[in-house]
Amino acid sequence: MPARLVITATASELADLFGLSAVGPLKPRYNVAPSQDVPVVRVSNGTRELVNMRWGLIPHWNSDPAHEGFVNARSETVAEKPSFRDAFRSRRCLVPANGFYGWMPGKPRKQPYLFRPAGGGVFACAAIWDSWHGPAGPVETVSVLTMPSNELVMPMDPRMPVVVGAEHFAAWLDPTDKQPAKLLPLLEPYPAARMACWPVSTRVNAVANDGPDLIVPIADPTLPARTPTLFDEE
């Protein structure tokens, strides 16, 4: 289950990718965790906008002030589950991420890996959002959709984010289209050959750590022979 993101794209990069008219300054972040704010692209009043939302969706009808939110939603069931189905039909969005982390099982501790698009760039992660009226007032929250991992990610995690291709941005973001039969086919597997991965420092395990050093490849002779290799663009 993806629960850490790298978000380092600049305002101009996101504006160009998503066709946004205005994007404020963005700070690069290398260890984004649930309950923190993430940038979200959505359509509001017919216009695409970039806003910040808390990562961990809380349904609008929730009455439990201690609810921590749903970090991820399974793409296979998002259209039916009560916690997600309303948001799936009317409040779809995209979370831009330059990478995400996964952990290879091992002893004495798991080894973190960074996954990113081969050659760099941005994953446009399928997501849904909702607005919840909490004790301190309204708060907008978001959940990232997941699907079974491809062969590169599978050794570290059975689930990975659903990545939406640029050709499907308009259809996915359109709040007037509420038909699961048209929307679910947009959630296609992301090819392993278009991704790269490498082991990184275990410092990423601590949410308080942030900085570009967290994504630097490390050499570790103790890593298992099944260590995935780097897939380069052809």
Summary of the structure (lengths in Angstrom):
residues: 234
radius of gyration: 17.5
end to end distance: 29.2
largest distance: 53.9
contacts: 697
relative contact order: 0.19
helix: 17%
strand: 35%
